[in-house]
């Protein structure tokens, strides 16, 4: 009896019921009195991407796709001469025909080629315009897009006629997915990266390989788009954060 009493006294005073709680596991956890009513940390409830996209942005993207379709129709109607005048060719661009870096984005080999690119071009264009602004999109389209076209020509040993907006589609896709990872801060970083990677595989990865397709343009467009997405986020960070809603 003496030994039991001494053991109980060595444990010190027993806390009041107001400072103890029970975890679901059955273990008793002691909570200091001054922390019992401490408020929970705020949670990020909404970001810039939580609002619906702008309808006018997709109408503008559709207009761009239609312009590419009309341009392709008239250029290809001229036969091989149309592609020779407007397609991107390294030697001719370097000799001064720099417009080819722009016209080659509009020019497509046929209707199927134009339609395949238009779907991705319209979606990513509409999303980029809606959330990150028309000026940003215009710079991507008019500066980064032709740069990808020009850069792709260096990957071929023999002269080629490069045409189509697929490199630009991959550029826009990479920019959009990179911005998503940085903007959607309400989710864990790993979850955001995993979603972006999943979308890349489902939407951008080719289902089959065709000799006439420039996969070099796809790869270069994607690789150029990732750092550009980071730069755009850093430049627009303050504006992006103002759309966050905490609770």
C-alpha positions in Angstrom: 0.0 0.0 0.0 2.8 2.4 0.8 4.4 1.7 -2.5 1.2 2.4 -4.5 0.6 5.7 -2.7 4.1 6.9 -3.5 3.8 6.0 -7.1 0.5 8.0 -7.5 2.0 11.0 -5.8 5.0 11.0 -8.1 2.7 11.5 -11.2 1.8 15.1 -10.2 -1.7 16.7 -10.3 -4.3 15.3 -12.5 -5.5 17.8 -15.2 -9.0 19.1 -15.2 -11.6 17.6 -17.6 -11.5 20.9 -19.5 -7.9 20.4 -20.6 -8.2 16.8 -21.8 -9.6 15.2 -24.9 -9.8 11.7 -26.4 -8.5 10.9 -29.8 -10.5 8.3 -31.8 -7.6 5.8 -31.2 -8.5 5.9 -27.5 -5.3 7.7 -26.4 -5.8 10.6 -24.0 -4.4 13.9 -25.3 -3.8 16.9 -23.0 -4.5 20.3 -24.5 -3.2 23.4 -22.7 -6.0 25.7 -21.5 -4.8 28.7 -23.5 -5.0 26.7 -26.8 -8.5 25.2 -26.4 -10.3 28.0 -28.2 -7.5 28.8 -30.7 -9.0 29.5 -34.1 -8.3 27.1 -37.0 -5.9 28.4 -39.7 -7.7 29.9 -42.8 -8.4 27.7 -45.8 -8.1 28.7 -49.4 -11.7 28.4 -50.7 -11.4 29.8 -54.3 -8.7 30.9 -56.8 -8.7 32.7 -60.1 -9.6 29.4 -61.9 -12.7 28.9 -59.9 -14.7 31.4 -61.9 -16.2 30.3 -65.3 -14.2 31.2 -68.4 -15.3 34.0 -70.6 -17.5 33.1 -73.5 -16.1 35.9 -75.7 -12.6 34.4 -75.3 -13.8 31.2 -77.0 -15.5 33.1 -79.7 -12.3 34.9 -80.4 -10.4 31.5 -80.4 -13.0 30.1 -82.8 -12.5 33.1 -85.1 -8.7 32.4 -85.2 -9.4 28.8 -86.1 -11.8 29.9 -88.9 -9.2 32.3 -90.2 -6.7 29.4 -90.3 -9.3 27.3 -92.1 -10.0 29.9 -94.8 -6.3 30.6 -95.2 -5.6 26.9 -95.7 -8.5 26.6 -98.2 -7.3 29.3 -100.5 -3.6 28.5 -100.1 -4.1 24.8 -100.9 -6.4 25.8 -103.7 -3.3 27.1 -105.5 -1.8 23.6 -105.4 1.9 23.0 -104.5 2.5 26.7 -105.1 0.5 27.6 -102.0 2.5 25.6 -99.7 5.7 26.8 -101.3 4.8 30.4 -100.7 3.5 30.2 -97.1 5.1 27.2 -95.4 8.1 27.6 -93.2 11.4 26.7 -94.8 14.7 27.4 -93.0 16.7 28.7 -95.9 14.0 31.0 -97.1 13.3 32.5 -93.7 17.0 33.1 -93.3 17.1 34.8 -96.7 14.5 37.3 -95.6 11.1 35.7 -96.0 10.4 35.9 -92.3 6.6 36.0 -92.7 6.7 32.3 -93.2 7.2 31.8 -89.5 3.7 33.3 -89.1 1.9 32.1 -92.2 3.0 28.5 -91.6 0.9 28.5 -88.3 -2.2 29.3 -90.3 -1.5 26.9 -93.2 -2.4 23.2 -92.9 -2.0 20.3 -95.2 -5.7 19.5 -95.5 -9.1 19.7 -93.7 -8.3 16.8 -91.3 -5.0 18.4 -90.3 -6.8 21.8 -89.7 -9.6 20.2 -87.7 -7.3 18.2 -85.4 -5.3 21.3 -84.5 -8.3 23.6 -84.2 -9.8 21.6 -81.3 -6.7 22.0 -79.1 -6.1 25.5 -80.3 -9.6 26.7 -79.5 -9.6 25.2 -76.0 -6.2 26.4 -74.8 -6.7 29.8 -76.5 -10.0 30.3 -74.8 -8.7 29.3 -71.4 -5.5 31.5 -71.6 -7.4 34.5 -72.8 -10.1 34.1 -70.1 -7.8 33.8 -67.1 -4.5 35.5 -68.1 -5.5 38.1 -70.5 -5.6 38.9 -74.2 -2.2 40.7 -74.2 -0.5 37.7 -72.8 -2.1 35.5 -75.3 -1.2 37.8 -78.2 2.5 37.7 -77.2 2.4 33.9 -77.1 0.7 33.7 -80.4 2.7 36.3 -82.3 6.1 35.9 -80.7 6.5 32.5 -79.0 4.5 30.7 -81.7 6.7 31.7 -84.7 9.8 31.1 -82.6 8.7 27.5 -82.1 8.1 27.2 -85.8 11.6 28.6 -86.6 13.3 26.5 -83.9 11.7 23.3 -85.2 13.3 23.8 -88.6 16.8 23.3 -87.1 15.9 19.7 -86.0 15.7 18.5 -89.6 18.8 17.6 -91.6 17.0 18.0 -94.9 15.0 21.0 -96.0 11.3 20.6 -95.2 8.1 22.6 -95.5 6.7 23.0 -92.0 3.0 23.9 -91.8 0.3 23.7 -89.1 -0.4 25.0 -85.6 0.4 21.8 -83.7 3.6 23.3 -82.2 1.6 26.3 -81.1 -1.1 24.0 -79.6 1.6 22.2 -77.5 3.1 25.6 -76.6 -0.3 26.8 -75.3 -1.0 23.5 -73.6 2.3 23.6 -71.7 1.8 27.3 -70.7 -1.8 26.6 -69.4 -0.8 23.5 -67.4 2.2 25.2 -65.9 0.0 28.2 -64.9 -2.6 25.7 -63.4 0.1 24.2 -61.2 1.1 27.6 -59.8 -2.4 29.2 -59.6 -4.5 26.4 -58.1 -2.9 26.7 -54.7 -5.9 25.2 -52.9 -4.7 21.7 -53.8 -1.5 20.1 -52.7 1.5 20.6 -55.0 1.9 16.9 -55.8 -1.8 16.7 -56.6 -1.6 19.6 -59.0 1.5 18.2 -60.7 -0.1 14.8 -61.0 -3.2 16.3 -62.6 -1.2 18.4 -65.1 0.8 15.3 -66.0 -2.3 13.3 -66.5 -3.9 15.9 -68.8 -0.7 16.0 -70.8 -0.7 12.3 -71.4 -4.4 12.1 -72.2 -4.7 15.3 -74.3 -1.3 16.0 -75.8 0.4 12.6 -76.0 0.0 11.1 -79.6 -2.1 8.0 -80.0 -0.2 7.0 -83.1 2.9 8.0 -85.0 2.7 9.3 -88.6 5.7 10.1 -90.7 4.2 13.4 -91.9 3.6 14.7 -88.4 6.2 17.0 -86.9 6.6 15.6 -83.4 9.7 17.8 -83.1 7.3 20.8 -83.2 5.2 19.2 -80.5 8.2 18.6 -78.2 9.8 22.0 -78.7 6.4 23.7 -78.2 5.9 21.9 -74.9 9.4 22.6 -73.7 9.2 26.3 -74.6 5.8 26.6 -73.0 6.9 25.4 -69.5 9.4 28.2 -68.7 7.1 30.7 -70.4 4.3 29.7 -68.0 6.5 30.2 -65.0 7.5 33.7 -66.3 3.8 34.6 -66.9 2.9 33.5 -63.4 5.8 35.6 -61.8 4.7 38.7 -63.8 1.0 38.3 -63.0 1.4 36.9 -59.5 0.0 39.8 -57.6 -3.1 40.0 -59.9 -3.6 36.2 -59.6 -3.4 36.3 -55.8 -6.1 39.0 -55.6 -8.6 36.5 -56.8 -8.0 34.1 -53.9 -10.7 33.8 -51.3 -9.8 32.6 -47.9 -12.1 31.5 -45.1 
